[in-house]
Amino acid sequence: MKRFNLLSEPTEMLYNQGKSAMTDYHIIAGIANIQVDKAREILALANNKLSEMAKWDLERWLKIEGIGYAKATAMVTSFELGRRRMFEQPDKKIKINCSQDVYNCMKPFLYDEVVEHFYIVLLNRNNQVLKLHKISSGSTSATLADPKLIFKKALDHLAAGIILVHNHPSGNLRPSEADKKLTKRLTEVGNSLEMPVLDHLIFTDGTYLSFADEGLL
């Protein structure tokens, strides 16, 4: 039963049927305060994929007819809030037992990113995460990783091991020759410092490649 007649369609659905009954376009309509038909049109522009829409910046939203700064801000910030929800730290330290654990750990940082970022995951002797640190950000196809900065951060935190992670926004999992050369160089430096590079992950939104799993270290 309706509570009163002035409810928007998304609000009415939320009140009468609950949030799980809402379609993606009902949620978009509710956040942006637009008509459901308009929300359907916008979702279609993203090939009906929220993961694609999550990558839209403010400028992309403002190109849509009928979307001003307030509606665009509501959508961009709602996706960012959802991403940060994934990032909430657990009460206990994260332990890395396999490459999948690293991938899950990095999802909040690298999901929906449209340029490359290079991170290091610093571990203690129990393979618990001491620190996640972004080393650099680059273009849509490249980033830089300075060995001096990487091992300075590792030494600052007295890390027992290092895992390298960078994303490929293109979705291509194949490591480039530059990726291989950098991994080899950092592995050699890490061994000399008794601070081994344990793995290097190439991250995409759907899956990942582990140098250790593939025998590339």
C-alpha positions in Angstrom: 0.0 0.0 0.0 1.3 3.5 -0.9 2.0 5.7 2.0 1.1 8.8 0.1 0.6 9.8 -3.5 3.6 12.2 -4.0 6.3 9.5 -3.8 8.6 9.1 -6.8 8.5 5.7 -8.4 11.9 4.6 -6.9 10.9 5.8 -3.4 7.5 4.1 -3.7 9.3 0.8 -4.7 11.8 1.1 -1.9 9.0 1.8 0.7 6.6 -0.9 -0.5 8.9 -3.7 -1.8 12.4 -3.0 -0.3 15.7 -2.2 -1.8 16.4 -5.6 -3.2 13.4 -5.2 -5.5 14.8 -2.1 -7.1 16.3 -2.4 -10.6 19.5 -0.7 -11.5 17.6 2.1 -13.3 15.3 2.6 -10.3 18.4 3.2 -8.1 19.9 5.6 -10.7 16.6 7.4 -10.8 16.5 7.7 -7.1 20.0 8.9 -6.7 19.9 11.5 -9.5 16.2 12.4 -8.9 15.2 11.8 -12.5 12.5 9.9 -14.2 12.9 6.1 -14.5 12.7 6.3 -18.3 15.6 8.7 -18.3 17.5 6.4 -16.0 17.0 3.6 -18.5 18.4 5.7 -21.3 21.4 6.6 -19.2 22.1 3.0 -18.3 21.9 2.1 -22.0 24.7 4.6 -22.7 26.9 2.5 -20.4 25.9 -0.7 -22.2 23.7 -1.5 -19.2 26.8 -2.0 -17.1 27.2 -0.3 -13.7 30.9 -1.1 -13.9 31.2 1.1 -17.0 29.1 3.8 -15.5 31.3 3.9 -12.4 34.2 5.1 -14.5 32.4 8.2 -15.7 33.7 11.4 -14.4 31.8 14.6 -13.8 32.4 15.9 -17.3 31.0 12.7 -18.8 27.8 13.0 -16.8 27.4 16.6 -17.8 27.3 15.7 -21.5 24.0 13.9 -20.9 20.9 16.0 -21.6 19.1 16.9 -18.5 22.0 16.2 -16.1 23.3 19.2 -14.4 26.0 19.6 -11.7 23.8 18.5 -8.8 22.7 15.3 -10.5 26.1 14.5 -11.9 27.7 15.1 -8.4 25.1 12.8 -6.8 26.0 10.0 -9.3 29.8 10.3 -9.1 29.8 10.5 -5.4 27.5 7.6 -4.9 29.8 5.4 -6.9 32.8 6.7 -5.0 31.0 5.9 -1.7 30.3 2.4 -2.8 34.0 2.0 -3.8 35.1 3.3 -0.4 32.7 0.9 1.3 34.7 -1.9 -0.2 37.8 -0.3 1.3 36.8 -0.4 5.0 39.6 -1.9 7.0 38.8 -5.0 9.0 39.6 -5.0 12.7 42.5 -7.5 12.3 45.4 -7.4 9.8 44.9 -8.9 6.4 46.9 -12.0 5.8 48.1 -12.9 2.4 48.0 -16.6 1.6 47.8 -16.6 -2.1 47.5 -14.3 -5.2 43.7 -14.2 -4.9 44.1 -12.6 -1.5 46.3 -9.8 -3.0 43.7 -9.3 -5.8 40.9 -9.0 -3.2 43.0 -6.6 -1.1 43.6 -4.3 -4.1 40.1 -4.2 -5.4 39.1 -1.0 -3.5 42.1 0.8 -4.8 42.1 -0.2 -8.5 38.5 -1.0 -9.4 37.1 1.3 -12.1 40.4 3.1 -12.6 41.0 4.4 -16.1 44.8 5.1 -15.8 47.6 2.9 -14.6 48.7 2.9 -10.9 51.6 1.2 -9.3 51.3 -0.1 -5.7 53.4 -2.0 -3.3 52.0 -4.3 -0.6 54.4 -4.5 2.3 54.2 -7.7 4.4 55.5 -8.7 7.8 57.1 -12.1 8.5 53.6 -13.6 9.0 52.5 -12.5 5.6 50.2 -9.9 7.2 49.8 -6.6 5.4 51.8 -3.8 7.0 51.0 -1.1 4.5 49.6 -0.5 1.0 51.4 2.3 -0.7 50.9 3.9 -4.1 54.2 4.5 -5.9 53.0 6.3 -9.0 50.1 7.0 -11.4 50.5 7.3 -15.1 48.6 7.3 -18.4 46.0 4.8 -19.7 48.9 2.5 -20.8 51.9 3.1 -18.6 53.2 4.2 -15.2 56.6 4.5 -13.6 58.1 2.7 -10.6 61.3 4.0 -9.0 63.2 1.2 -7.2 64.8 3.7 -4.8 61.3 4.9 -3.6 59.9 1.3 -3.5 62.7 0.0 -1.2 62.8 3.1 0.9 59.2 2.6 1.8 59.8 -1.0 2.5 62.8 -0.2 4.7 60.8 2.5 6.5 58.2 -0.1 7.5 60.7 -2.9 8.2 58.9 -5.1 5.6 59.8 -8.7 5.4 58.5 -9.0 1.8 57.0 -7.0 -1.0 54.3 -7.6 -3.5 54.1 -5.4 -6.6 50.7 -4.5 -8.1 49.8 -2.4 -11.1 46.6 -2.3 -13.2 45.9 -2.5 -16.9 42.8 -0.4 -17.6 42.7 -1.9 -21.1 41.9 -5.3 -19.5 44.9 -6.9 -21.2 46.6 -9.3 -18.8 49.7 -9.9 -20.9 52.8 -8.4 -19.1 54.8 -6.1 -21.3 58.5 -6.4 -21.8 58.8 -3.3 -19.5 56.8 -5.1 -16.8 59.1 -8.1 -17.0 62.3 -6.1 -16.9 61.1 -4.0 -14.0 60.0 -7.1 -12.1 63.4 -8.8 -12.7 65.3 -5.6 -11.6 63.2 -5.2 -8.4 63.5 -8.9 -7.6 67.3 -8.7 -7.8 67.4 -5.6 -5.6 65.0 -7.2 -3.1 67.1 -10.4 -2.8 70.3 -8.3 -2.1 68.5 -6.5 0.7 66.9 -9.7 2.1 63.6 -8.1 1.3 62.2 -10.4 -1.4 59.7 -9.5 -4.0 57.1 -12.3 -3.5 54.9 -11.5 -6.5 53.8 -9.0 -9.1 50.1 -8.8 -10.0 48.6 -7.3 -13.1 45.2 -6.2 -12.1 42.1 -5.8 -14.2 38.5 -5.3 -13.1 37.6 -8.9 -14.0 40.7 -10.9 -13.1 44.4 -10.8 -12.6 47.8 -12.3 -13.6 50.3 -13.3 -11.0 53.9 -13.5 -12.0 54.5 -16.0 -9.2 51.7 -18.3 -10.2 52.8 -18.1 -13.9 56.5 -18.9 -13.0 57.6 -15.4 -14.2 59.5 -14.4 -11.1 
